[in-house]
């Protein structure tokens, strides 16, 4: 069992995870027996998935043993990693589970790269409408 999920998006639906509060140091009641290990190096915030509403503890800043950031953040990213909120590890408690099932439907409209499509605007629009209609009846 690991404390973190090694990802910044929701593992259930790949949705965007948003912070619910300002980042702060991890608290003893959150980290439990791991508090001494993380008390001076981990900055967190409660967070949830925008789509399925799963609950997380977002790792905003994590300093390595030499005081350097353990891994970089992408521009615009609000957190580096996640733990489940009620368990502080990679296994969810009942309160952390998603409240909704989210379906993502891939739509294929032509060969890649786009320069090889050779479709007129009308043909492309017809292909997109056909794909959307097909997705509705799956």
Sine and cosine of phi, psi and omega as CSV:
sin_phi,cos_phi,sin_psi,cos_psi,sin_omega,cos_omega
0.00,0.00,0.68,-0.73,0.01,-1.00
-0.93,-0.37,0.43,-0.90,0.05,-1.00
-0.97,0.23,-0.48,0.88,-0.08,-1.00
-0.88,-0.47,0.29,-0.96,-0.02,-1.00
-1.00,-0.04,-0.17,0.99,-0.02,-1.00
0.86,0.50,0.63,0.77,0.08,-1.00
-0.31,-0.95,0.35,-0.94,-0.02,-1.00
-0.94,-0.33,-0.16,0.99,0.04,-1.00
-0.96,-0.28,0.21,-0.98,-0.06,-1.00
-0.92,0.38,0.80,-0.60,0.02,-1.00
-0.95,0.30,-0.29,0.96,-0.01,-1.00
-0.99,0.14,-0.70,0.71,-0.10,-0.99
-0.77,-0.64,0.04,1.00,-0.04,-1.00
0.89,0.46,0.40,0.92,0.03,-1.00
-0.97,0.22,0.18,-0.98,-0.01,-1.00
-0.98,0.18,0.74,-0.67,0.03,-1.00
-0.99,-0.14,0.81,-0.59,-0.05,-1.00
-0.91,-0.42,0.56,-0.83,0.01,-1.00
-0.97,0.25,0.58,-0.81,0.03,-1.00
-0.98,-0.21,-0.16,0.99,-0.07,-1.00
-0.44,-0.90,0.15,-0.99,0.08,-1.00
-0.94,0.34,0.59,-0.81,0.05,-1.00
-0.86,0.52,0.55,-0.83,-0.06,-1.00
-0.43,-0.90,0.26,-0.97,0.07,-1.00
-0.90,0.43,0.52,-0.85,0.03,-1.00
-0.89,0.46,0.58,-0.81,-0.02,-1.00
-0.98,-0.20,0.42,-0.91,-0.01,-1.00
-0.85,0.53,-0.66,0.75,-0.04,-1.00
-0.93,0.37,-0.33,0.94,0.05,-1.00
-1.00,0.05,-0.72,0.70,-0.09,-1.00
-1.00,0.07,-0.31,0.95,0.03,-1.00
0.83,0.55,-0.79,-0.61,-0.06,-1.00
-0.92,0.38,-0.23,0.97,0.00,-1.00
-1.00,-0.08,0.09,1.00,-0.09,-1.00
-0.85,0.52,-0.71,0.70,-0.04,-1.00
-0.88,0.47,-0.54,0.84,0.01,-1.00
-0.94,0.33,-0.56,0.83,-0.13,-0.99
-0.94,-0.35,-0.10,1.00,-0.18,-0.98
-0.87,0.50,-0.58,0.82,-0.04,-1.00
-0.97,-0.26,0.02,1.00,-0.10,-0.99
-0.84,-0.54,-0.19,0.98,-0.10,-0.99
-0.88,-0.48,0.82,-0.57,0.09,-1.00
-0.93,-0.36,0.78,-0.62,-0.13,-0.99
-0.75,-0.67,0.10,-0.99,0.14,-0.99
-0.41,-0.91,0.60,-0.80,0.13,-0.99
-0.90,0.45,0.60,-0.80,-0.06,-1.00
-0.50,-0.87,0.26,-0.97,0.06,-1.00
-0.52,-0.86,0.34,-0.94,0.06,-1.00
-0.98,0.19,0.74,-0.67,0.01,-1.00
-0.89,0.45,-0.52,0.86,-0.11,-0.99
-1.00,-0.01,-0.82,0.57,-0.09,-1.00
-0.99,-0.17,-0.15,0.99,0.04,-1.00
0.93,0.38,0.40,0.92,0.14,-0.99
-0.89,0.46,0.49,-0.87,-0.11,-0.99
-0.97,-0.24,0.71,-0.70,-0.04,-1.00
-0.69,-0.72,0.28,-0.96,0.25,-0.97
-0.93,-0.36,0.94,-0.34,-0.05,-1.00
-0.99,0.13,0.73,-0.68,0.05,-1.00
-1.00,0.01,0.97,-0.23,-0.06,-1.00
-0.99,0.12,-0.66,0.75,0.02,-1.00
-0.60,-0.80,0.73,-0.69,0.03,-1.00
-0.69,-0.73,0.90,-0.43,-0.02,-1.00
-1.00,-0.07,0.66,-0.75,0.03,-1.00
-0.97,0.24,-0.02,-1.00,-0.08,-1.00
-0.89,0.46,-0.46,0.89,0.01,-1.00
-1.00,-0.04,0.13,0.99,0.01,-1.00
1.00,0.05,0.01,1.00,0.04,-1.00
-1.00,0.03,0.43,-0.90,0.06,-1.00
-0.88,0.47,0.69,-0.72,-0.08,-1.00
-0.92,0.38,-0.56,0.83,0.05,-1.00
-0.37,-0.93,0.47,-0.88,-0.09,-1.00
-0.98,0.21,0.33,-0.94,0.07,-1.00
-0.95,-0.30,0.56,-0.83,0.08,-1.00
-0.96,0.29,0.46,-0.89,0.06,-1.00
-0.84,0.54,0.73,-0.68,0.00,-1.00
1.00,0.10,-0.14,0.99,0.00,-1.00
-0.98,0.21,0.68,-0.74,-0.05,-1.00
-1.00,-0.08,-0.29,0.96,-0.03,-1.00
-0.48,-0.87,0.35,-0.94,-0.06,-1.00
-1.00,-0.10,-0.52,0.86,-0.15,-0.99
-0.37,-0.93,0.08,-1.00,-0.01,-1.00
-0.69,-0.72,0.47,-0.88,0.27,-0.96
-0.78,-0.62,0.37,-0.93,0.15,-0.99
-0.96,0.29,0.64,-0.77,-0.18,-0.98
-0.91,0.42,-0.71,0.70,-0.12,-0.99
-0.99,0.15,-0.25,0.97,-0.08,-1.00
-0.88,-0.47,-0.26,0.97,-0.08,-1.00
0.79,0.61,0.69,0.73,0.13,-0.99
-0.39,-0.92,-0.24,-0.97,-0.08,-1.00
-1.00,-0.05,0.16,0.99,0.07,-1.00
-0.90,-0.44,0.86,-0.52,-0.10,-0.99
-0.96,0.27,0.50,-0.86,0.23,-0.97
-1.00,0.00,0.15,-0.99,-0.02,-1.00
-0.83,0.55,-0.61,0.79,-0.03,-1.00
-0.94,0.35,-0.32,0.95,-0.05,-1.00
-1.00,0.05,-0.29,0.96,-0.13,-0.99
-0.91,0.41,0.46,-0.89,0.00,-1.00
-0.87,0.49,0.51,-0.86,0.06,-1.00
-0.99,-0.12,-0.22,0.98,-0.04,-1.00
-0.68,-0.73,0.48,-0.88,0.17,-0.99
-1.00,-0.05,0.78,-0.63,-0.02,-1.00
-0.92,-0.40,0.82,-0.57,0.04,-1.00
-0.97,-0.25,0.76,-0.65,0.08,-1.00
-0.91,-0.41,0.80,-0.60,-0.07,-1.00
-0.92,-0.38,0.89,-0.46,0.07,-1.00
-0.97,0.26,0.60,-0.80,0.02,-1.00
-0.83,-0.56,0.86,-0.50,0.04,-1.00
-0.98,-0.18,0.80,-0.60,-0.07,-1.00
-0.88,-0.48,-0.15,0.99,0.01,-1.00
0.16,-0.99,0.04,-1.00,0.00,-1.00
-0.94,0.33,0.31,-0.95,0.02,-1.00
-0.93,-0.38,0.61,-0.79,0.03,1.00
-0.98,0.18,0.28,-0.96,-0.09,-1.00
-0.84,0.54,-0.49,0.87,0.00,-1.00
-0.88,0.47,-0.31,0.95,-0.01,-1.00
-1.00,-0.08,0.06,1.00,-0.03,-1.00
-0.92,0.38,-0.69,0.73,-0.03,-1.00
0.80,0.60,0.61,0.79,0.03,-1.00
-0.98,-0.20,0.60,-0.80,0.14,-0.99
-0.97,0.25,0.23,-0.97,0.04,-1.00
-0.85,0.52,-0.64,0.77,0.01,-1.00
-0.91,0.41,-0.65,0.76,0.02,-1.00
-0.92,0.39,-0.65,0.76,0.03,-1.00
-0.90,0.44,-0.70,0.72,0.02,-1.00
-0.88,0.48,-0.67,0.74,0.02,-1.00
-0.90,0.44,-0.64,0.76,0.02,-1.00
-0.91,0.42,-0.66,0.75,0.03,-1.00
-0.91,0.42,-0.68,0.74,0.02,-1.00
-0.90,0.43,-0.63,0.77,0.03,-1.00
-0.91,0.42,-0.65,0.76,0.02,-1.00
-0.91,0.41,-0.66,0.75,0.02,-1.00
-0.91,0.42,-0.65,0.76,0.02,-1.00
-0.90,0.43,-0.67,0.75,0.02,-1.00
-0.90,0.45,-0.64,0.77,-0.01,-1.00
-0.91,0.41,-0.53,0.85,0.00,-1.00
-0.92,0.39,-0.46,0.89,-0.12,-0.99
-0.97,-0.26,0.20,0.98,0.05,-1.00
-0.98,0.18,0.00,0.00,0.00,0.00
